[in-house]
Amino acid sequence: RAYFQTQCSKIQRGDVHVQDVIFQKEVRLGTYASNRLPPPAAIIGLQQMQRDTRSEPLYGERIPYVVCNTFSSRLVDMLQHPRTLLQYQGPSPPTINALYYITRQIIPALGRLFCLIGIDLLAWYNDMPRLKRNRFWLPMLAPAATAALTASTGFAAATAPPPPIKRRTIDAYYQSLDCCVCGQPNAIPTTSTTTVPACTACLQ
């Protein structure tokens, strides 16, 4: 039980190599029904064709993909090519969807074995503490930065007002004390006045 929960914690923290979370499925374009979504690998293949028509996958070719965290709950919106994770250079790189990998892939596979001896892996996973991700600090930072610019210069910033934040989960309604950079829990002092939810070490 301790080993299982330790490995799940590593996945939740993102402390896994991309190579260990890659799916690679065969694609057979032209054989899928038109009234439903194609498999995830086929969706990645179609996305590649939209960017470059010469990159059409061969019949039976295996296309890799990973499942990442997004604000959408649809699997089709979570799919990414592994190259996207490796070449991403933005401020907030995509992270793997730990909930999907643990509850949809690891637990069902191991559960078929452990259920023979009466062990419920899902109960072990539900007993674990959840790692909270501060995903809302980037949209919240934009209005604060605009207000600071206006106060320091006396002129309103010549930018359109930011769109309203869609608060879809409970995380959007309270301030997290977890560092958004290193993920250290309760690392932000309650007396901190910074608008960036990062610990002192990461700010330096």
C-alpha positions in Angstrom: 0.0 0.0 0.0 2.8 2.4 0.9 4.6 1.8 -2.4 1.3 2.2 -4.4 0.6 5.5 -2.8 4.2 6.7 -3.2 4.0 6.1 -6.9 0.7 7.8 -7.2 2.1 10.8 -5.3 5.0 11.0 -7.8 2.5 11.1 -10.7 0.4 13.8 -9.0 3.6 15.9 -8.6 4.6 15.4 -12.2 7.7 13.6 -11.1 7.7 11.2 -14.0 9.4 11.1 -17.3 7.3 11.9 -20.4 8.5 8.6 -21.9 6.7 6.7 -19.1 3.2 8.2 -19.8 3.1 8.0 -23.6 0.4 6.0 -25.3 1.1 4.7 -28.8 -1.8 3.3 -30.8 -2.4 2.2 -34.3 -4.3 4.6 -36.6 -6.5 3.5 -39.5 -7.9 6.7 -41.1 -10.9 6.1 -43.3 -12.3 3.2 -41.3 -13.9 5.2 -38.4 -17.6 6.0 -38.2 -18.5 9.5 -39.1 -21.1 9.9 -36.4 -18.6 9.6 -33.5 -15.2 10.9 -32.5 -12.2 8.8 -33.7 -9.7 7.3 -31.2 -7.2 9.6 -29.5 -4.3 8.6 -31.7 -6.4 9.3 -34.8 -7.3 12.8 -33.4 -3.6 13.6 -33.0 -3.0 12.3 -36.6 -5.7 14.6 -37.9 -4.3 17.5 -36.0 -0.9 16.9 -37.6 -2.6 16.8 -41.1 -4.2 20.2 -40.4 -0.8 21.7 -39.8 0.9 19.9 -42.7 -1.1 17.8 -45.2 2.1 15.8 -46.0 2.1 14.3 -42.5 -0.8 12.0 -43.1 -0.2 8.9 -41.0 0.2 5.5 -42.8 -2.4 2.8 -42.4 -1.6 1.0 -39.2 1.0 3.5 -38.1 1.4 4.0 -34.4 1.0 7.6 -33.2 2.1 8.7 -29.7 0.1 11.0 -27.5 -0.2 12.0 -23.9 -3.1 13.2 -21.8 -2.5 16.7 -20.2 -4.4 18.9 -17.8 -6.8 21.4 -19.3 -9.8 23.4 -18.2 -12.0 21.1 -20.3 -13.1 17.7 -19.0 -13.3 16.2 -22.5 -10.6 13.7 -23.4 -10.3 15.1 -26.9 -9.2 18.5 -25.5 -6.6 16.9 -23.2 -4.6 15.1 -26.0 -1.2 16.4 -26.9 1.7 15.1 -28.9 4.8 14.3 -26.8 6.8 16.7 -28.9 4.6 19.5 -27.6 5.6 18.9 -24.0 9.3 18.6 -24.9 9.4 21.7 -27.1 7.1 23.9 -25.1 8.8 27.2 -24.1 6.0 29.2 -22.6 5.7 30.3 -19.0 3.3 27.6 -17.9 4.1 24.2 -19.6 1.4 21.6 -19.9 1.4 18.9 -17.3 0.1 15.3 -17.5 -3.3 14.6 -16.2 -2.5 12.5 -13.1 -6.2 11.8 -12.4 -6.7 10.2 -15.8 -3.6 8.1 -15.7 -4.2 6.8 -12.1 -8.0 6.3 -12.2 -8.5 5.3 -15.8 -5.3 3.4 -16.6 -3.3 2.2 -13.6 -6.0 1.3 -11.1 -8.2 -0.7 -13.6 -5.1 -2.6 -14.8 -3.8 -3.4 -11.4 -7.2 -3.8 -9.9 -7.9 -6.9 -12.0 -5.0 -8.6 -10.3 -5.4 -7.3 -6.7 -9.2 -7.9 -6.7 -8.3 -11.7 -6.6 -7.0 -11.2 -3.1 -9.7 -8.7 -2.0 -7.7 -5.5 -2.2 -9.5 -2.3 -3.4 -6.9 0.0 -5.0 -9.4 2.7 -5.6 -10.0 2.9 -1.8 -6.2 3.2 -1.3 -6.1 6.1 -3.7 -9.1 7.8 -2.2 -7.4 7.8 1.2 -4.5 9.8 -0.2 -4.2 13.5 0.3 -4.8 15.5 -2.9 -2.1 17.8 -4.4 -3.7 21.1 -5.1 -2.6 23.0 -8.2 -2.8 26.7 -8.3 -4.0 27.1 -11.9 -5.8 30.4 -11.6 -2.9 32.8 -10.8 -2.1 33.7 -14.4 -5.5 35.1 -15.3 -5.7 36.8 -11.9 -2.3 38.4 -12.3 -3.3 40.3 -15.5 -5.8 42.7 -13.8 -3.4 43.3 -10.9 -0.5 44.1 -13.2 -2.7 46.5 -15.2 -3.8 48.3 -12.0 -0.2 48.6 -10.9 0.8 50.1 -14.2 -2.0 52.7 -14.1 -1.1 53.7 -10.5 2.6 54.1 -11.3 2.2 56.1 -14.6 -1.1 57.8 -14.1 -2.3 56.6 -17.5 -4.6 53.7 -18.2 -3.1 50.8 -20.0 -4.1 50.7 -23.7 -5.3 47.2 -23.6 -8.7 45.6 -23.7 -10.1 44.5 -20.4 -9.4 40.9 -19.6 -12.2 38.4 -20.0 -14.0 37.4 -16.9 -12.5 34.4 -15.1 -14.7 31.2 -15.5 -14.7 29.8 -12.0 -15.5 26.1 -12.7 -13.9 24.5 -9.6 -13.7 25.4 -5.9 -10.0 26.3 -6.4 -11.0 29.5 -8.1 -12.8 30.8 -5.0 -9.9 30.9 -2.5 -6.3 31.8 -2.4 -3.9 28.9 -2.4 -0.7 28.8 -0.3 1.0 26.3 -2.6 3.9 27.5 -4.7 2.8 27.5 -8.4 6.4 26.9 -9.5 7.8 24.1 -7.4 4.5 22.8 -6.0 5.7 23.0 -2.4 2.5 22.9 -0.2 1.9 25.8 2.3 5.1 27.5 1.1 3.6 31.0 0.7 3.5 33.1 3.9 0.0 34.3 4.8 1.5 37.8 5.3 2.9 37.9 1.8 1.9 40.9 -0.3 3.2 39.6 -3.7 0.6 39.0 -6.5 2.5 35.9 -7.7 1.7 32.8 -5.6 5.3 31.5 -5.5 7.5 30.7 -2.5 10.5 32.9 -1.5 13.0 30.5 -3.0 11.3 30.5 -6.4 10.9 34.3 -6.4 14.6 34.7 -5.9 
